[in-house]
Amino acid sequence: LEIVRMGLASNPSTPPQVLRELSADISAPVRRAIAANPRTEPIVLQMLSRDPVRKVRLAVTMNQRAPLRVMERFSIESDDSFRVAVAQNVGTPPAILLGLIFDPEPNVRRAVASHLQTPPPALAQLAEDADTDVRLGVANNPGTPQEGLKRLSFDRDLTIKSRARHRLAAILQEQIARDRER
């Protein structure tokens, strides 16, 4: 029964060896659930990354355990949904995020700007992006360095300007409190 296989495939307690066996299932929804399961082994994700069904491959892209080579391949995929998913995956390494900061698709750059692993130099670059939502993502990213926030505190968009100034004020208050403790 497909419903039983779906239950096993989507259950994070299912043992990896069972997920491996189910990964060749005829049902695309079962394979997609396996691709999304946090217990699925990287080698199985590697195999599912070549699945003929787009939704299965996209689920692999969103899995934190997806192998580096899979993430690299999907980061240059022509379908921007894959590049967005790579940029949103918390397991994506900073080097891949760096490669996405000049992506022509604003949704990809927005996801990179909001990612907690985006390196400060990349955030500084994205702070100058033409897209308002990209700059807002940078203003909200806790990893944005003070210099980037200073630049954004003079942004033409009032929401970005306000957010950057609010974050700068909090940083300065923390510095003052630390200085008083000395």
C-alpha positions as CSV (number, residue, x, y, z in Angstrom):
1,L,0.0,0.0,0.0
2,E,1.3,3.4,-1.0
3,I,-0.1,5.0,2.2
4,V,2.1,2.8,4.3
5,R,5.2,3.4,2.2
6,M,4.4,7.2,2.4
7,G,4.2,6.9,6.2
8,L,7.5,5.2,6.4
9,A,9.2,7.6,3.8
10,S,8.1,10.7,5.7
11,N,8.7,9.5,9.2
12,P,12.0,10.9,10.6
13,S,12.3,7.8,12.8
14,T,12.4,5.4,9.9
15,P,15.8,3.7,9.8
16,P,18.1,4.9,7.0
17,Q,18.3,1.3,5.5
18,V,14.5,1.3,5.1
19,L,14.6,4.7,3.4
20,R,17.4,3.4,1.1
21,E,15.2,0.4,0.1
22,L,12.2,2.7,-0.5
23,S,14.2,5.2,-2.6
24,A,13.6,3.1,-5.7
25,D,9.8,3.1,-5.2
26,I,7.6,3.5,-8.2
27,S,5.6,6.3,-6.5
28,A,7.1,9.8,-7.0
29,P,5.4,11.1,-3.8
30,V,7.2,8.3,-1.8
31,R,10.5,9.2,-3.4
32,R,9.9,12.9,-2.7
33,A,9.1,12.1,1.0
34,I,12.4,10.2,1.2
35,A,14.3,13.1,-0.4
36,A,12.8,15.4,2.3
37,N,13.4,13.0,5.2
38,P,16.2,14.3,7.5
39,R,17.4,10.7,8.1
40,T,18.0,9.9,4.5
41,E,21.6,9.2,3.8
42,P,23.7,11.4,1.5
43,I,24.3,8.6,-0.9
44,V,20.6,8.1,-1.3
45,L,20.1,11.8,-1.8
46,Q,22.8,11.7,-4.5
47,M,20.8,9.1,-6.3
48,L,17.5,10.9,-5.9
49,S,19.1,14.1,-7.2
50,R,19.0,12.5,-10.6
51,D,15.3,11.5,-10.3
52,P,13.2,12.2,-13.5
53,V,10.6,13.9,-11.3
54,R,11.3,17.6,-10.6
55,K,9.6,17.7,-7.2
56,V,11.8,14.8,-6.0
57,R,15.0,16.6,-7.1
58,L,13.7,19.8,-5.5
59,A,13.1,18.0,-2.2
60,V,16.7,16.8,-2.3
61,T,17.9,20.4,-2.7
62,M,16.1,21.4,0.5
63,N,17.5,18.5,2.5
64,Q,20.3,19.6,4.9
65,R,22.1,16.3,4.3
66,A,22.4,16.8,0.5
67,P,26.0,16.1,-0.6
68,L,28.1,19.1,-1.6
69,R,28.4,18.0,-5.2
70,V,24.6,17.9,-5.5
71,M,24.3,21.4,-4.0
72,E,27.0,22.7,-6.4
73,R,25.2,21.2,-9.4
74,F,21.8,22.6,-8.3
75,S,23.3,26.1,-7.6
76,I,23.9,26.5,-11.3
77,E,20.6,24.9,-12.4
78,S,18.8,26.9,-15.1
79,D,15.5,26.5,-13.1
80,D,15.7,29.3,-10.5
81,S,13.6,27.3,-8.0
82,F,16.6,25.0,-7.5
83,R,18.9,27.9,-6.9
84,V,16.5,29.5,-4.4
85,A,16.2,26.1,-2.6
86,V,20.0,25.9,-2.4
87,A,20.2,29.4,-1.0
88,Q,17.5,28.6,1.6
89,N,19.0,25.3,2.7
90,V,20.6,25.9,6.1
91,G,23.2,23.3,5.3
92,T,24.5,25.1,2.2
93,P,28.2,26.0,2.7
94,P,29.3,29.7,2.5
95,A,31.3,29.0,-0.7
96,I,28.2,28.1,-2.6
97,L,26.3,31.1,-1.2
98,L,29.1,33.3,-2.4
99,G,28.6,31.9,-5.9
100,L,25.0,33.0,-5.8
101,I,25.3,36.7,-4.8
102,F,25.4,37.8,-8.5
103,D,22.5,35.5,-9.6
104,P,20.3,37.3,-12.1
105,E,17.2,36.2,-10.2
106,P,16.3,38.5,-7.2
107,N,14.6,35.6,-5.3
108,V,17.9,33.8,-5.2
109,R,19.8,36.9,-4.0
110,R,17.0,37.5,-1.4
111,A,17.5,34.0,0.0
112,V,21.3,34.4,0.1
113,A,20.9,37.8,1.9
114,S,18.8,36.1,4.6
115,H,21.0,33.0,5.0
116,L,22.8,32.9,8.3
117,Q,25.9,31.3,6.8
118,T,26.4,34.1,4.2
119,P,29.9,35.5,4.6
120,P,30.2,39.2,5.7
121,P,31.9,40.2,2.4
122,A,28.9,38.8,0.5
123,L,26.5,40.6,2.7
124,A,28.4,43.8,2.1
125,Q,28.0,43.3,-1.7
126,L,24.3,42.5,-1.3
127,A,23.8,45.6,0.7
128,E,24.3,47.5,-2.6
129,D,21.8,45.4,-4.5
130,A,19.2,47.1,-6.7
131,D,16.4,44.9,-5.2
132,T,14.8,46.4,-2.1
133,D,14.0,43.0,-0.6
134,V,17.6,41.8,-1.0
135,R,18.8,44.9,0.9
136,L,16.1,44.3,3.6
137,G,17.3,40.7,3.9
138,V,20.8,42.0,4.5
139,A,19.5,44.5,7.1
140,N,17.8,41.7,9.0
141,N,20.6,39.2,8.8
142,P,22.4,39.0,12.2
143,G,25.7,38.3,10.4
144,T,25.7,41.7,8.6
145,P,28.8,43.6,9.8
146,Q,28.5,47.1,11.2
147,E,29.9,48.6,7.9
148,G,27.1,47.0,5.9
149,L,24.5,48.3,8.4
150,K,26.0,51.8,8.3
151,R,25.6,51.8,4.5
152,L,22.0,50.6,4.8
153,S,21.2,53.2,7.5
154,F,21.3,55.7,4.6
155,D,19.2,53.6,2.2
156,R,16.6,55.3,0.1
157,D,14.0,52.8,1.4
158,L,12.6,53.9,4.8
159,T,12.0,50.3,6.1
160,I,15.6,49.3,5.3
161,K,17.0,52.5,6.7
162,S,14.9,52.1,9.9
163,R,15.9,48.4,10.4
164,A,19.6,49.1,9.8
165,R,19.6,52.0,12.3
166,H,17.7,49.9,14.9
167,R,20.2,47.1,14.6
168,L,23.1,49.6,14.8
169,A,21.7,51.2,17.9
170,A,21.4,47.7,19.5
171,I,25.0,46.9,18.7
172,L,26.2,50.3,20.0
173,Q,24.2,49.8,23.3
174,E,25.9,46.4,23.7
175,Q,29.3,47.9,23.2
176,I,28.6,50.7,25.7
177,A,27.4,48.1,28.2
178,R,30.6,46.1,27.8
179,D,32.8,49.2,28.1
180,R,31.0,50.1,31.4
181,E,31.8,46.7,32.8
182,R,35.5,47.2,32.3
